[in-house]
Amino acid sequence: RIHSGFESGSDAVLKKINKGVTQQEEITALYCRLSQDDGREGESNSIVNQKEYLFKYAKEHGFPNPTYYVDDGYTGTNFNRPSFKKMSEDIDKGLVTTVIVKDLSRFGRNYIEVGSYSEIIYPEAGVRFIAIMDNVDTGSLESNEFAAFTNLFNEWYPKSTSKKVKEVKKAKGLAGEHLGAPPYGYLRNPDDNTRWLVDEEAAQVVKRIFTLCMEGRGPMQIARALTEARVLTPTAYKHRQGRRTPNQANADPYYWNTNTVVHILERREYTGCTVNFKTYSNSIWDKKQRETPLEKQAVFYGTHPAIIEQEVFDKVQEIRQQRHRRTATGKS
């Protein structure tokens, strides 16, 4: 989403005058960005290099009060970055007069949004925008007229990289390799990261969940039973083992969420199969993950030891479907 809180150029100047902002107080924003993919390009794009390069340029050209805004490890495909947001807030306050970046790709890789900032938003805010290596300077008549083509190339780069990554991932997925981390109940084989081993302690909890469902308990009742029995949640359990997880541990490590139980009951991997391509997104700009229809998912059987027998798993799915139908018809 494009930031829209800027005033017109003349209003921005008046705001600075009314606030008594002096040249010494005005900020020259030196913006640096590096993502994990960019890091593969070598030392030339490192944050340290960018900071030195921008500071030298600002000093040589007499720009006052150079101030760094650094987003290290953030993609350029969107502007949801903490330091970029802070810089935008300072622009809103009338503190920033100039934004300088090493090149347009450091600023962003979405050519529409980059163009909106450099050609509309910043000029209306009275902010000069400079991309040194691309010869872009909104305060100069000699600014690069081909900046739009540079932006297009910068957008093409992550698309090309994403396509290559997807091709490699697709080849591995179609060969039956695990594409994601092992679910609760399994561990990676230390001798072969592509294989899973049963985590006996967690596997007992998984079996308990399926048994309770077979006995007629619903996900909410199962979650309550596990909470009362003070069983560590999957996230808390992994944290205790020193394993990284995408989610933060709950304040109460024994509080089971109903959705967690549902997720476990629906994981076909517990029957010993690998299921790849369960979700997809439409493009690198689309962060929403959509579910792939079951018939289009790639399933490989017998790839690792089963925790739940196939007959038990199928019976649990049948029980849950019957429960859903009763709920839908209003029957208890």
C-alpha positions in Angstrom: 0.0 0.0 0.0 1.4 3.4 -1.0 1.9 5.8 1.9 -0.6 8.7 1.4 -0.1 11.0 4.3 2.1 13.6 2.6 1.2 17.3 2.0 1.9 19.1 -1.2 5.4 20.5 -1.8 4.5 24.1 -0.9 2.6 23.0 2.2 5.5 20.9 3.3 7.9 23.9 2.9 5.5 26.1 4.9 5.2 23.5 7.6 9.0 23.5 8.0 9.0 27.3 8.2 6.2 27.5 10.7 7.9 24.9 12.9 11.2 26.8 12.7 13.1 23.9 11.2 16.6 25.1 10.4 19.0 23.6 7.8 21.0 22.0 10.6 17.8 20.2 11.9 16.7 19.1 8.4 17.4 15.4 7.8 19.1 14.0 4.7 17.7 10.4 4.8 20.3 7.8 3.7 18.2 4.7 3.1 19.9 1.3 3.0 18.2 -2.1 2.3 19.4 -5.6 2.0 17.4 -8.8 1.7 18.7 -12.4 2.1 18.6 -12.9 -1.7 20.5 -9.6 -2.3 23.2 -10.8 0.1 24.1 -13.5 -2.5 25.3 -10.7 -4.9 28.4 -10.1 -2.8 30.0 -7.5 -0.6 29.2 -4.7 -3.0 25.6 -4.6 -1.8 26.3 -5.0 1.9 24.8 -2.6 4.4 28.3 -1.4 5.5 29.2 -0.6 1.9 25.9 1.2 1.3 26.3 3.3 4.4 29.8 4.4 3.6 28.9 5.1 -0.1 25.9 7.2 0.9 27.6 9.1 3.7 30.5 10.0 1.4 28.1 11.2 -1.3 26.1 13.3 1.2 29.2 15.0 2.6 30.8 15.7 -0.9 27.6 17.3 -2.1 26.8 19.3 1.1 23.7 17.6 2.2 23.0 18.5 5.9 22.5 16.1 8.8 22.8 12.7 7.1 20.8 10.1 9.0 20.7 6.4 8.3 17.5 4.4 7.8 18.4 0.7 7.5 16.3 -2.3 6.7 18.6 -5.3 6.9 17.0 -8.6 5.8 13.8 -7.1 4.2 12.6 -7.8 0.7 12.3 -5.0 -1.8 9.0 -6.4 -3.3 6.9 -4.4 -0.8 7.4 -1.4 1.5 6.4 -3.1 4.8 9.7 -2.4 6.4 10.3 -0.8 9.8 13.0 1.8 8.9 11.1 2.7 5.7 8.0 3.4 7.8 10.1 5.5 10.3 11.5 7.5 7.4 7.9 8.1 6.1 6.9 9.3 9.5 9.8 11.7 9.6 8.8 13.0 6.1 5.2 13.5 7.4 6.6 15.6 10.3 8.5 17.8 7.8 11.9 16.7 9.1 13.3 15.1 5.9 14.3 17.2 2.9 16.2 14.6 0.8 16.1 10.8 0.5 19.3 9.3 -1.0 19.7 5.6 -2.0 22.6 3.8 -3.7 20.3 2.7 -6.5 16.6 2.1 -7.2 16.7 -1.6 -6.4 17.8 -0.7 -2.8 14.7 1.5 -2.5 12.3 -1.2 -3.9 11.6 -3.7 -6.6 8.0 -2.9 -7.4 8.3 -0.5 -10.3 4.8 1.0 -9.9 5.2 1.9 -6.2 8.8 3.0 -6.7 7.7 5.3 -9.4 4.8 6.6 -7.3 7.2 7.6 -4.5 9.9 9.1 -6.7 7.6 10.9 -9.2 4.5 11.8 -7.2 4.6 11.3 -3.4 8.1 12.8 -2.6 7.8 15.8 -5.0 4.4 16.7 -3.4 6.0 16.4 0.0 8.8 18.8 -1.0 11.4 15.9 -0.7 14.2 15.5 -3.1 14.9 11.9 -4.2 18.3 10.7 -5.4 19.3 7.2 -6.6 23.0 7.8 -7.2 24.1 4.9 -9.4 20.9 5.2 -11.6 21.5 8.9 -12.0 18.0 9.7 -10.7 17.7 13.1 -9.0 14.3 14.8 -8.8 16.0 18.1 -8.0 18.0 18.1 -11.2 17.0 18.7 -14.8 19.6 16.1 -15.8 17.9 13.3 -14.0 17.8 9.9 -15.7 14.8 9.8 -18.1 15.0 6.0 -18.3 14.5 5.4 -14.6 11.1 3.7 -15.4 13.0 1.1 -17.4 15.5 0.6 -14.5 12.5 0.0 -12.2 11.1 -2.6 -14.6 14.4 -4.4 -14.6 14.5 -4.3 -10.8 11.1 -5.9 -10.7 12.1 -8.5 -13.2 15.0 -9.6 -11.0 13.0 -11.0 -8.0 10.5 -12.5 -10.5 13.3 -14.3 -12.3 14.8 -15.4 -9.0 11.5 -16.6 -7.6 10.8 -18.6 -10.8 14.2 -20.4 -10.5 13.5 -21.2 -6.8 10.1 -22.5 -7.7 11.4 -24.7 -10.4 14.0 -26.3 -8.0 11.3 -26.6 -5.3 8.9 -28.2 -7.8 11.5 -30.7 -9.0 12.2 -31.7 -5.4 8.5 -31.9 -4.6 7.7 -34.1 -7.5 10.6 -36.4 -6.5 8.9 -36.9 -3.1 11.3 -34.9 -1.0 9.8 -33.1 2.1 9.5 -29.4 1.2 8.7 -28.1 4.7 9.7 -28.6 8.2 8.5 -31.8 9.9 5.2 -31.5 11.8 4.8 -31.9 15.6 5.6 -35.6 16.3 8.6 -35.8 13.9 12.2 -34.7 13.8 14.6 -34.3 10.9 17.1 -37.1 10.6 20.5 -35.7 11.6 22.2 -37.9 9.1 19.8 -36.9 6.2 17.8 -33.7 6.4 15.4 -34.9 3.7 14.2 -37.7 6.0 12.0 -37.6 9.1 12.3 -39.6 12.3 9.5 -40.1 14.9 9.8 -37.9 18.0 8.5 -40.5 20.5 7.4 -38.0 23.2 5.4 -35.8 20.9 4.1 -38.8 18.9 2.4 -40.1 22.1 0.5 -36.8 22.3 -0.5 -37.1 18.6 -1.8 -40.6 19.2 -3.7 -39.4 22.3 -5.4 -36.7 20.2 -6.6 -39.2 17.6 -7.7 -41.6 20.3 -9.8 -38.9 22.0 -11.4 -38.1 18.7 -12.2 -41.8 18.0 -13.9 -41.8 21.4 -16.2 -39.0 20.3 -14.5 -35.9 21.6 -14.5 -32.8 19.5 -11.5 -30.5 19.0 -12.6 -28.1 21.7 -13.0 -30.9 24.2 -9.6 -32.4 23.2 -7.9 -29.0 23.6 -9.5 -28.6 27.1 -8.4 -32.1 28.1 -4.8 -31.5 27.0 -4.7 -28.1 28.8 -6.0 -29.6 32.0 -3.4 -32.4 31.8 -0.7 -29.7 31.4 0.6 -31.1 28.1 3.1 -28.7 26.5 1.7 -27.2 23.3 3.7 -28.0 20.1 5.3 -24.5 20.0 6.2 -24.6 23.7 7.5 -28.2 23.3 9.8 -27.2 20.4 11.0 -24.1 22.3 11.9 -26.3 25.2 14.0 -28.4 22.9 15.7 -25.3 21.5 14.2 -25.7 18.1 13.1 -22.7 16.1 9.4 -22.2 15.3 7.6 -19.6 13.1 5.3 -18.7 16.0 6.0 -17.2 19.4 5.2 -19.4 22.4 2.0 -18.6 24.2 2.2 -17.0 27.7 0.7 -20.2 29.0 2.8 -23.1 27.5 0.0 -25.6 28.4 -2.9 -23.8 26.8 -4.0 -25.7 23.7 -5.9 -23.9 21.0 -8.8 -25.7 19.2 -7.2 -24.8 15.8 -4.0 -26.6 16.8 -6.0 -29.8 17.5 -7.8 -29.5 14.2 -4.6 -29.0 12.3 -3.1 -32.2 13.8 -6.2 -34.2 13.1 -6.0 -33.2 9.4 -2.3 -33.8 8.8 -2.1 -36.8 6.4 1.7 -36.9 7.0 1.0 -38.8 10.3 0.1 -41.8 8.2 3.6 -42.0 6.8 3.1 -40.1 3.5 4.6 -36.9 2.1 2.2 -34.3 0.9 3.6 -31.5 -1.3 2.2 -28.4 -2.9 -0.6 -28.0 -0.3 -0.7 -24.2 -0.8 0.2 -21.7 -3.5 0.3 -17.9 -4.2 -0.5 -16.1 -7.4 2.7 -14.1 -7.6 5.7 -12.9 -5.5 3.6 -9.8 -4.7 0.7 -11.9 -3.4 1.5 -12.8 0.2 -1.8 -14.7 0.6 -1.4 -18.5 0.7 -4.3 -20.4 -1.0 -5.1 -24.1 -0.5 -4.4 -26.3 -3.5 -7.3 -28.7 -4.3 -6.6 -32.2 -2.9 -6.5 -33.7 -6.4 -3.7 -31.4 -7.4 -1.5 -32.1 -4.4 1.4 -34.5 -4.8 1.2 -37.4 -2.3 3.9 -40.0 -1.8 3.2 -43.0 0.5 5.5 -44.7 2.9 8.2 -42.0 2.9 8.6 -42.1 6.7 7.4 -44.1 9.8 3.6 -43.7 10.4 2.4 -42.4 13.8 -1.3 -43.0 13.0 -2.6 -46.0 11.0 -4.3 -45.1 7.8 -7.6 -46.8 9.0 -7.6 -44.7 12.1 -6.9 -41.5 10.2 -9.7 -42.3 7.7 -12.1 -43.1 10.6 -11.3 -39.8 12.3 -12.0 -37.8 9.1 -15.3 -39.6 8.8 -16.2 -38.8 12.4 -15.4 -35.2 11.9 -17.4 -34.9 8.7 -20.4 -36.5 10.5 -20.0 -33.9 13.3 -19.9 -31.1 10.8 -23.1 -32.4 9.1 -24.9 -32.6 12.5 -23.8 -29.1 13.3 -24.9 -27.8 9.9 -28.4 -29.3 10.3 -28.7 -28.1 13.9 -28.7 -31.6 15.4 -26.7 -32.4 18.6 
